[in-house]
Amino acid sequence: MIESATTLFTRIINREVPAEFVYEDDKCVVINDIAPQAPVHMLVIPRKPLSRLSDATPEDKNLMGHLLWVAGEVARRQGIANAFRLIVNNGAEAGQTIFHLHLHVLGRKSFDHADLSSI
């Protein structure tokens, strides 16, 4: 299902709300999280407003792969390619608060016993 309401991320993508852009292309943008849970905490956000990962369709396969590639690329650019965590919260019960699919890229923090419930 594609979200019909305008989300905060749609407004950021449209430059209606300021954000620190780390990367962008025709399929997605990457911004620094405004409430980081690690020294490096970026959000990979598709331009297509999918509400949740589970709403992706077979037509979205290339986009999903692209989002993963971009996550790796921005990790390389930030110098965290050898140790980073990638998180997708799918649904309110999983901690999703903005219903526009996004991937959290976190790095420069030990995640052995980290409580990531607030991400």
Backbone torsions as a table, in degrees:
resi	resn	phi	psi	omega
1	MET	NA	132.8	176.9
2	ILE	-93.2	130.2	-179.2
3	GLU	-66.6	128.8	-179.1
4	SER	-89.6	-29.5	179.7
5	ALA	-74.4	148.3	177.1
6	THR	-75.2	125.8	179.5
7	THR	-97.8	169.2	174.5
8	LEU	-56.1	-40.6	-178.5
9	PHE	-67.4	-35.5	175.3
10	THR	-62.5	-41.6	179.5
11	ARG	-66.5	-36.1	175.8
12	ILE	-66.9	-47.2	179.1
13	ILE	-57.0	-39.1	-179.3
14	ASN	-82.2	4.3	178.5
15	ARG	64.1	27.0	175.9
16	GLU	-86.5	-23.1	177.8
17	VAL	-124.7	131.0	-178.0
18	PRO	-69.5	145.5	176.0
19	ALA	-156.4	157.8	177.9
20	GLU	-90.4	102.0	-179.1
21	PHE	-78.5	130.3	178.8
22	VAL	-100.9	-31.1	-175.5
23	TYR	-160.4	149.4	169.2
24	GLU	-158.4	150.0	173.6
25	ASP	-147.4	-167.2	-175.9
26	ASP	-72.4	-13.4	-177.2
27	LYS	-107.7	-23.6	-174.9
28	CYS	-159.3	169.6	171.3
29	VAL	-129.1	157.7	173.8
30	VAL	-127.9	129.0	178.2
31	ILE	-126.5	158.8	171.1
32	ASN	-77.8	137.1	178.9
33	ASP	-68.1	138.5	-179.5
34	ILE	-79.4	-12.4	176.3
35	ALA	-129.8	68.6	-172.3
36	PRO	-62.6	141.2	177.0
37	GLN	-103.6	4.2	178.4
38	ALA	-155.9	162.2	178.7
39	PRO	-54.9	-35.9	171.5
40	VAL	-115.0	120.5	178.8
41	HIS	-145.8	102.3	-178.8
42	MET	-115.1	155.2	177.2
43	LEU	-117.1	125.5	175.5
44	VAL	-97.4	117.8	-171.7
45	ILE	-123.9	120.1	177.2
46	PRO	-70.2	145.9	174.8
47	ARG	-66.7	-32.0	176.6
48	LYS	-70.6	125.4	-174.1
49	PRO	-82.9	69.9	173.5
50	LEU	-77.1	133.4	-178.8
51	SER	-67.2	-46.0	-175.7
52	ARG	-143.0	161.0	175.6
53	LEU	-57.4	-40.6	-177.9
54	SER	-68.5	-8.5	176.2
55	ASP	-89.3	-6.5	178.8
56	ALA	-65.2	144.9	-179.8
57	THR	-110.4	172.0	176.3
58	PRO	-55.0	-29.6	178.5
59	GLU	-67.9	-16.1	-178.2
60	ASP	-92.8	2.1	-176.6
61	LYS	-56.0	-46.2	-179.6
62	ASN	-63.9	-39.4	177.8
63	LEU	-62.9	-43.4	-179.2
64	MET	-62.0	-42.6	176.6
65	GLY	-63.3	-39.5	179.2
66	HIS	-63.0	-42.1	179.5
67	LEU	-60.4	-40.4	177.8
68	LEU	-66.0	-42.1	178.4
69	TRP	-61.2	-44.3	179.8
70	VAL	-62.2	-40.7	177.4
71	ALA	-57.3	-44.8	177.2
72	GLY	-65.1	-39.2	-179.8
73	GLU	-64.7	-46.9	179.9
74	VAL	-69.1	-30.6	174.2
75	ALA	-63.2	-44.2	177.1
76	ARG	-59.4	-47.0	-178.0
77	ARG	-63.5	-28.9	-180.0
78	GLN	-90.3	-1.1	178.4
79	GLY	76.9	24.0	-179.1
80	ILE	-119.0	18.5	-174.1
81	ALA	-60.1	-26.1	-178.3
82	ASN	-86.4	-9.9	-178.5
83	ALA	-160.4	95.7	173.4
84	PHE	-148.0	161.1	178.9
85	ARG	-115.0	140.7	178.2
86	LEU	-117.8	125.4	-176.1
87	ILE	-129.3	136.9	171.4
88	VAL	-127.6	119.3	174.4
89	ASN	-92.2	125.7	-176.5
90	ASN	-117.3	99.0	178.3
91	GLY	97.5	156.8	-177.4
92	ALA	-58.5	-40.5	-178.6
93	GLU	-68.0	-16.6	176.8
94	ALA	-96.9	3.3	177.8
95	GLY	99.6	4.6	179.3
96	GLN	-72.2	128.4	-179.6
97	THR	-114.1	-24.6	175.5
98	ILE	-114.5	119.6	-173.8
99	PHE	-90.0	64.9	171.3
100	HIS	-144.5	112.6	-176.6
101	LEU	-42.0	136.2	174.3
102	HIS	-156.8	149.9	179.3
103	LEU	-109.5	131.6	175.0
104	HIS	-90.5	129.0	173.6
105	VAL	-113.3	115.0	-177.1
106	LEU	-120.5	139.1	179.9
107	GLY	-155.2	174.0	-177.1
108	ARG	62.3	37.8	177.7
109	LYS	-149.7	141.7	174.5
110	SER	-76.6	130.4	-176.9
111	PHE	-109.0	15.0	-177.3
112	ASP	-55.1	-46.7	-177.0
113	HIS	-130.2	25.7	-175.2
114	ALA	-72.1	139.1	173.2
115	ASP	-91.3	108.0	-177.3
116	LEU	-105.1	21.9	-176.6
117	SER	-66.2	-18.2	-178.2
118	SER	-92.9	5.1	-177.8
119	ILE	-85.9	NA	NA
